[in-house]
Amino acid sequence: MQNALIALAVLDRRPDTRLAIIERESRLGGNHLWCFHERDVPASARAFVKPLVVYRWPAYEVRFPNLTRRLAIEYAGITSDQLHKVVSERVATTPGCIVFFGAAVDSVTTNAVTLADGRSIAGGLVIDSRGPEKLVASHRVAYQKFLGLDLALAEPRPDFVPRLMDATVPQSDGYRFIYTLPLQADRFMVEDTYYSDNPALDRERLRHEILAYAQRIGLNVASVEREEVGVLPLTTRAEAVPVRDGVVVGGYAGGWFHATTGYSFPLALRLAMHVALHDRGDMLGEAWHRLLARRQGQARFFNLLNRMLFGAIAPEKRWAVFERFYRLPEATIGRFYAMDVTTLDRLRLLVGRPPAGISMRTALAEVFGR
């Protein structure tokens, strides 16, 4: 997604740019549904983001043992199919632009990419966005992992409000919740999600759990149309390298993701806008350093939250952290997901009655440096 957003942003701002996207697979975007809050998209990016959006919801709800809340925060979703369609068509209709499909990368330098078949593609700027597997972390890593099923229903459920978190389900393997999106009246995405200390994922068990949950909430499932799986590393120290050997690193490997939620869209969009607004001569100039300083300042705070969540709270009690979080003002919740919290937001997140299951000794050690 990262380089697709960069391509759209650049061609929106500078349509005479010559660019190439190098894609290992036969299609762009893999097999994903990316979601984000509408307020994550600045006005300057709406024109090129709008064609990507397939789903929009005006509100969503969350459910915990002691809290059910509906939030009037607009939510949106982008599918891999739509990403492939929009980006492929835009590139194909723009002179000097091309997508290389089925092209495995052997090596990258600041001005060239060498493919596994020996071809070399030169350019004024190279951005390497090859995904979570390229993330390098020397400290503890936790995981947000999930399996989602795209379900076709035998009977429509037209007025179902999206549930971003239902943590009333039995807790296991860390913090567990079910995520349910009504894609259409008779088509739902249901994901079983975990904030876990390990990357293991029992797909067969999760499939059964999802179908059982769908039945419990009244979804009459006719068939499973698609399956999506993810195991996203969540860092506990802000150590991503956005430039490696002179090459700009985008996407997950470059740290352009939310350190606590794993959401990638808001930060990927910030990098895309930066690339679109700056010539390659000043790409890594003052504006770049301001962008990185902003990101690093946020990342340090969110990595602190990760250390507390995974190090100071009993795994079976982690749900209480999120229940407490969802009692905060909607504006704070929105800025949290955008990874753009203020000083007041940070105080609201850290100060107050601690959630059940927390080790205050460990939490204080994480806050003040252990």
N, C-alpha and C positions, 0 to 999 in steps of 0.2 A: 504493500500500500504506500509506503513512504515515497518511493521514486515515482509512483503514479501521481501522487499529490504534487510532487515537485514539478513534474512535466506539465500538469494542468495549470499550476500557478504561474510557471514561467511563460507558457504560451498565452495565458490570459493577459499578462503584463507586457510581454515582449513577443508578439506573434511571429516575428521574423527570426527568432532563435532557431538554430539547428541543433537537434538533440537526438540521442539514441537511448532506448531502454533495452537493457540486456536481461532476458528472462529465461531461467533454466527450464521452465515447464512450457507446455504448448498454449497456455492461457495465462493472463495476468490475474493476480489476486488469490490464487489457490482456492480453498474451500472454506470461506469465512462469512460471518455476519459481523460487521463492525458497528458498534453503537456508540453514541455520544450524546451529550446534552447540547441542545440547539445554541445555548448561550456560549458554547465553546468556539463558535465560528464568528470571527470578526466581520464587520460589514464589508471590509475590503476583499474578503474571500468568498462571500456568499454566491457570487455569480458563477464561479467554477465548481463550487461544492454542490450547489443545488441539483444539477443533473445526476449526481451520484446517488442521491437519497431516494430510497425505495419506500421506506416506512417512516411515518411520523406519528407520535402519540402526544396529546396535550398534557398528560399527567401520568404518574405512576404511583404505585403503593409499595410499602414494605411491611413485613409482618415478623414480629418477634414474640417471645413468650409473654412479655408485659407491654407490648406496644403494637398497634396497627395504625399506620399513618398514610394518608394520601398527600402527595406533593405536587403542586401545580408547576412542575418544571418540565418543559418540553423536551422530548427524547426522540432520537432519530436513528435510523439504521441504514447501512450501505451493504449490499450483497456483492460477492465476488463477481457474479455474472454482470451486474450493472457496472462495476468498476472496469471490468474487461471491455465491455461494450463502449462505454464513454471514452475511455483513454485510447483504445485502439482506433476508434473512428476519428478522434481529434488528431492523433498522430498521422493517420493515413491521409488525412485531408490537408495536412500542413507541409508545404515544401521543405525539404531538407531534414525531415524527421522520419524515424524508423524504429520499429520494435524488432529485435532479434529474438525469435522464439526458439526454444530448445537449445539454448546456448549456455553451456556450463562454463563458469569462469575459472581460469587457472590462477591468474595473478592480476593485481591492479597496481598502478603507479599514479602519480599526480596527473598525468596527461595521457594515459593509455590503459586499456584493458586487454589482456591476452586471454583468449578462450582456450578451452581444453583441446579443441581441434587445430590449434596453432594460429588461428586468425588473430590479428591485432587491430583494435579499434582505437583510434586516436581522438582526443578531445581536449578542449581548453580547460575543462573541469571534470573531475571524476568523483562521483558520490557512491560509496559502497554501502548498500542497505540490505545485507543478506540475512538478517533475522536473528531471533533469540539464540540460535545455536552458536553465533559468533560473539555473544556477550562474554567478556572475561571478568571474573570476580575472584578476588583472593580471600575475601572474608565469607562469613556464613551466608548461604543463600536459602531462602524459603521458596515456597511455590504456591501459585494460584493455578489450580488445575481443574479441568471440567470435561464433561462429555455432554453434548447437546443433541437432541433429536428433533428434527423437523417433522411434525406430525400432521397428517391429513385426517380430518374429523368426518365421521359419518353424519354428524348433526352440527350445525353452526352454533357458535357462542358469540353473538354479535356485540355484546356490551361488556366484554371482559376487559378490565383495566390491567395494564402490564404490572407484573410483580417483579421488581428488580431483586428483591431478597425476601424469601420466605424461610426464616430460620426457626420456624416452629417444628421443623422436621427433626428426627433423632440426630443428635450430634455425634460425629465420628471422624477420626483422622484429622483433627483440628476443627476449625470453624467451617460448618457446612450450611449451605442454603440452596434452595431451588429458585431458578430464574425462569420466568415464564413470560413470553411475548406473544400476543395475538397478531400474527402477520396478516391474516385475513380472518373473516368470520369463521371459516372452516379450516384454517391452517395455523398451527401454533408451533413455536420453538420453545422447548422445555430443556433446561440445562441443570445438571447436578454439579455443583461447584464446591470446591474445598480450598481453604487457606491452610496449607499443610506444611509439615517439616520435611516431607519427602516427595519425590516425583512419581511414585508408583500409582498406577491407575488401573483398576480392575474394570475393564470396559464392559464385560458381560454382566457383572453385578450392577453396574450403573444403568445399563439399558433396562434391566428389570425394575430397578428403583424408579426410574423416570416414568415408565409405563404404569407402574402402580400408583405413583403420585398423580399422574394425569387422570386416572380413574377416580381417585379420591376427590379431586376438585371438579369432577363432573365433565371431563372431556371424553367423549366417546370416540376412541381412536380407530380409524379405519386402516391406516397404513403408516409406515415410517418412510418418508421421502428422502431424507438426507441425514447424515450424521457428521458432527463436527467435534473434534477433540483438540484440547490444548493443554500444555504444561508450561506455564510461564514462570521463569525465575524472578523472584522478588529480592532485590539486594538489600543488605543491611548497612552498607557503607556506600557513599556516593563516589564511585570510582570509574564510571564510564569514561571512555576516551573518544571524544567527538572528532578528533583528527589523529590519524595513525600513519606515520611515515609520509606526511604531507597530503594524505588522502582524507577528504571529509567522510566521516562515518555517519550514516543516517540510520533511522529505524532503531530497533531494540539494541543492537550492538553499540550504537553511539549514545545510548542513554535517552533516546527520545520516546520515553514511555513513562507512565505514571508509576512511581516507585512502589506504591501501596496497592493500587487496584489492578495494575497491568494494562489499563486503558492506554492505547497508543495514539488515538486520533488527535487530541488537542496539541500534543507536543510535536507530532509529525507535521501538523499543519503549520506550526510556528517555524519549523525549519524550512518548509516549503515556501512560506512567504518571505523568509530571509533570502533564500536563493533567488527568488523572483525579483526582489527589490534591489539587488546588488550585482554589479558587474563582477566578473571573476577577478579583476584587479583588486577590488576592495572587499571581496567575499569574506576574508578573514581579518578585516580591519576592526575599527572601534565598535561598530554595530554588532559584529560577531562576538566580541568580548562582553558587551553588555548583555546580549542574549544568553551567553553561557553563564555569566554571573547570576542572572535571574534564575536560570534553570538550576544551577548548583545550589543557590540559596534555598530554593524550594526542595531540592532533592535531599539536602542534609536534614531538613526537618522531617520529611516523609521517611527517610531511612531510620531516623530516631523512632518514629512511630512503629516501624517494622521491628526494630530491636525490642521495643517494649511488648508488642503484640506476640512475637514469637519467642521472646526470652523471659518475660516477666509475668505472663498470664498462663494459667493452666489451659491446655488445649481445649478441654471440654467446656471452658468458660469464656472462650474468645467471643462467642456470640454477644456477650454482655457489652463488649466494647462497641460493637456496631449498633446495638440497641441504644446505648447512650448517645452515640454519634447522631443517630437519626432523630433525636429530640432537639437538636440544634436548629437555629434559624435556616430557612431555605437558602438564603443568600450565602451563608457559610458552607452549606452542603454543596451548592453549585461551584463555589470557588475551590473547594476541596477536590472535586472531580476534575476541575480544570488545572489542578496543580498550580494554583495562583492564590494561596491563602495569605491573608494579612496578619499583622501582629495580633490584632484582636481575635481573629480566627484561631490563631495558635493558642492563645490563652484559653479560649473556650474549649478547645480540644484537650488541653492538658490540665486545666484547673477545675476543681470541683470534686464531688464525691467519686472516688475511684470505683471502677466496675468490680463485681465479685470475681474472686479467683486471682487477683493480682498480687504479686509479691512486691511490696513497696520497697523493700531493700534492693531488689534487683532493678526495679524501675528507676529509683534514684541513682543507682550506679550508672545506668544507661544515660540518664539526663546529664549528669555531671561528669561523665567520662570515667570509664572503668579501665 
